Amino acid sequence: MDGFAKYLVRRLFQFFLVIFLGVSLAFVITKLSPVDPVEQSVSLMTNFGATDPRAVELMREALQELYGLKGSMIEQYVGFWGRVVQGDFGPSLSSFPTPVMSLIMSALPWTVGLLTLALIITWTLGNLLGALAGYYRNNTLLKLSGAAIMALHPVPAYIIGLVLLLAFGFIWPVLPISGGAQMNLQPAFSFDYIRSLILHGTLPALTLVLVGIGSWFISMRSLVSNIVTDDHVVYAELGGVKSSKIFSQYVARNALLPQLTGLALSLGNVFGGAVITEFLFNYPGVGRLLIQGIYRGDYSLVLGVTTMSIVAVAVAVFIIDLIYPLIDPLIDPRVRHG
């Protein structure tokens, strides 16, 4: 077995282990919730008048079967994994009888689009500015940009989101502050609809960019600051190599490798920030769906969204892990995987 095959086997093992542990933990945490979805459903159905106790008991048994809550904890756990494999999380309590998977599939494209755009902008801009600030350390404009980014770095996402909401929604109302697109527009590949998508997604995406850019800027600047003192960079400068070539070929190129690893590790944090951001701007993504499920005590919805989020992040990290050894030799020919 060659080096890449061994690398692939290790990553596959880690991939399935992360999904198994993450989904199992989500199941246990959801079970610890004080909200009983069956009793809540029975209560909602019997609030409007007297009901035969035998009918209530039959209803309770049917709901336990429907939500996968029949039997012991072990039986429920085994049954839960059977439904996960089939992609069936049962009906949503708050949107009964709509299946949880239907709700997730309708919200998932919004979150994927928002996170992909925000992550690409954040990673690219943060690394570029960090590399420039680390190499051109006496540049006044880069110093000011770095100071602004550092000031934003510790601020929570909901604070930045609120500031943007007040600034561009009320003080200077130029951008929509709620929803994913204009309500009276039908989804279509048209200029009006695409324009509406961009306008409604600007503030949520900008929030995620401002929250995440600081970590990339700080780490890249630190990496570049260490690389510029290496012998090969010093010799290149003494040899009269152009500053732009030294920056791109000798400095930024070598500093990108750790940042690619960081990209995979940051996906979970980015999704966590998206949950708050989507709820704040009423953006129709998976994050808003999760918070709505928590508030309404929707056991199936919370468990379904959590499970799908764990799987989605694990898949994204796995894809980056597969791409990583293919990119490494292009950036640094010394890299080998064995």
N, C-alpha and C positions, 0 to 999 in steps of 0.2 A: 504494500500500500504506500503510495507516494505521499509527499508532504501535504498537498492540498486535500487529498482524500481523508487523511487523519484529521486535518483541521475541520473539514466538513462534518465528520462523525462527532467530533467534540462539540461543535456548535449545534448540531441536531439534538444531541443529548441535553445540552443546556437549554435549548428552545423548549423541548417538551417538559423538562423539569420546572422551568419558570411558569409555564402554563398550568401544570399540575398543582404546584404549590400556591400560585396566585389564585386560581379558581377555587381550590379547597379552602383557602383562607377567607375568600369572599363568602363562601357557603356558610362557614362557621360564624363569621361576624354577623351575617344577615340573620342567622338563627338566634343570636343573642339579642335581637331587637325586641323591645317590649310590645310591639304591635303584632297582633295575631291576625293575619289577613282573613282567615276563615271566620273568626268571630266578628270581625269588622264587616264582612260581607253579609253575614247573618243579621247583624244589627241593622244594617242599611235596608235590608229586605223586609224586616219585621217592624220597622218604625211606623209604618202607615196603618197598622191595625193588628188585631189579635190573630194569631196563627196557631194552628194545631201543633202541639208539642211533637207529635210523631212526624209531621211534615218538616218541622224545624230540624229534627235529628237526621232525617233523610237528606235535607238540604246541606247540613253540616258534613255528612259523609261524602256527598257528591262534590262539595267544594274541596274537601281534603284530597280527594282523588284528582280533581282538576288542577290544584296547585302543587301536587306532588308531596303532600304533607301526611300521607297515610303511612302507618307503620313506625318502626323504631328509627332512631337517628341514622343508624347504619343503612337501613333499607332506603330511607329518604336520600342519603348521600349517593348510594349506588344508582337509584332511580334518576337523581339529578344529573349524574354523569352520562346516563343513557340519553337524557333529553338534550344535554349539551352537544353530544356527538351528532344528534339529529337536527340541531338548531331549533329546538322547540322549548320555549320557556313558559308555555301556557298563556292564558289570557291575562291582560292587564286589569288589575282591580279598579283603577281609576278611570279606565276607558273601556270597561267591559262591554262587549265580548271581544274587542279587538286584540289579536295576538301581540304579545310583546315584541316578537321578531319583526312584525310589520311596522310598529312604531320606531324601532331601532333603524330599520332599513330606510325609512323615510327621513330620519334625522341624520344618518351617517354621512351622506354626501356633503351636507353643510359643514360638518366638523372637519372632514377630511380636506375639503377645499380651504377652509380657514386656516387649519394647522399647517398645511403644506405651504401655502403662500407666506404665512408669518414666519415659519421656520427657515425657509429659503432666504427671505429678506434679512432676518435676524442673524443667521449664521454668516451670510456673505458680507453684510455691512459691518457686523461686529469684528469679524476677522480682518477685513480690509483696513478698517480704522485702527484696530489694535496693532496690526503689522506696521502701518505707516507711523503710528505714534511711537512704537518701539524703535524704529529705525531712524526716523527724523525727529530726534528727541528735543531739538531746539525750535521746532516750528510752532509759532504762536497759535495759529488756527487749530492745529491738532491738540495743543495743550488745552485750549478752551473747550474743544469738543470732548476731550477726555474728562475734563472736570464736570461737564454737563451729564455725561453718561454715568460717571461715578456717583453723582448726586441722585440720579434716578434709580440706580441699582438696588438699594435697600428698600425702596418704596413698594408696598404690596400692590398686587394687580388691581384690587378693587379701588384703591385710592387713585391710581392713575386713570382707571376707567371712569371714575366719578368726575375727576377733573376734566377729562376730555368730553364727557357727556354734558357737563355744565358749560364748558367753553364753546363747543361747536353745536350744541343742541339748544341752548337758551341765550347765552350772552351774544354769540355770533352764530345764529341758526342756519348753517349752510349744509349740514349733513343730517341724515335721519338717525334717530337714536334708538330705534326699536325695529325688530323684525329682520328678515333676511332679504326681502324684496318688497316692492310696492304691491299692496294687496289686490288692487284691481287689474293687475297684469297677469296674464296666463304664462306659465313657463314655456319659453320658446327660444330658439336661437335667433334672436332679433336684437337690434341695437338698443331699443328701449328697455328690454328685460335685462340684457347684460349690463347696461348702464346702471339700472336699479340695483343689481347684485353688487356691483363695485361700490356704489355709494353707501349701501347698507352695511357692507362688510368692511368699510374703511376704518371706522372707529374701533370695532373689535380687533381687527388685525393690527392697527396702530398700537393698541393697548398691549398686545402680546409682544410686539416688536420692542417697545420701550421697556417692558419688563425684562425681556430676555437678552437684549443686546449687551448689557453690562458684563455678564459673565464671560461672553465670548471676547469682548474687548479686553478685559483684565487678563484672561489667560493667554491670549495671543500676544499682547504687549509684553507680558512676562517672558514668554518663550523667545520672542524676537530679541528682547534685551539681553538674554543669555547667549543667543546665537551670534550676535554682532561682535562679541568678544572672542569668538573661536578663531583659531589660527588661519583657517582657509579664507575667512572673511577679511581678516586683517591683511593677509598677503595679497588678496585681490585688490583691496584699497590701495596698498603700497605699489601694486603693479599698474595702477592707472586704469583699472576696469571701470566702466561707467557706473555711476551710482544706481541708475535704474536697473541695470543688469544684475548688479550685486543684490539689490533688494528682491527682485523677482526670482532669480536663479539660485542664489546662495542662501538667502534668509527666509523669505516667505514660503518658498517651496519646502524647505526642511521643517518649518514650524507647522505645516498643515497636517502632518501625520497624527499627532496627538489630538488635534481638533476633530479629525474624522472619528476617532474613538469617542470623543466627548459628544459628538452628534448623536450616536446611538444611546449613550447614557442619559442624554437630556430629554429624550422623547417622553418619558413618564412625567417629568416636571412640566413640560410644555402642555401636556394634556390636562394636568392639574390646574394650570393657569387658565386654560380654555374653559373649564367648568364654571369658574367664577365669572369670567368674561361673558360667556354666552348667557348666563342668567342675568347679569347686569344689563346687557343690551337686548334682552329677550330674543336672542338669536336662536333660530330653530334647529339647534344641533343636539348632539348626544349629551353634552354637559347640562344644558337646561332640562333635558328629559330626566337626567339622573336626579337633579335637585327637586324637580316636581314629584318624582317618585318617592323621594325621602320625605318630603313634606306631607304627602298624602298617604303615607304608610303602604305604598304599593310594593309589596314584597317581591312579586315576580318581576316587575319592571326594574327595580333596583338591582336584583341579582342578574337579570339579563344584560343590563347596560354595563355593570361591573365586569361580568364575564367577557363580553364582547370587547370591552376596552382593554382588558388584560391580553386577550388574544391578538388584538390589532397592534398594540405596542410591541408585543413579543415578535410578531411577524415582521414589523418594520425594523426592529433591531436585528433580526435574523438576516433580512435582506442586506442591511448595511454591513453586517459581518461577512456576508458572502462577497460583496463588492470590494471590501477592504483589502484582501490579499491580492486582488487584481489591480488595484490602484497603487498599492505600496511600491511595487517595482518601478512603476512609471515615475513616481516622485523620488524614490531613493533606491537605486539599483542594488544597494547592499542588502536590502531586505530579502529574506528567504523564510519560507514557512516549512518547518520540518517536524 
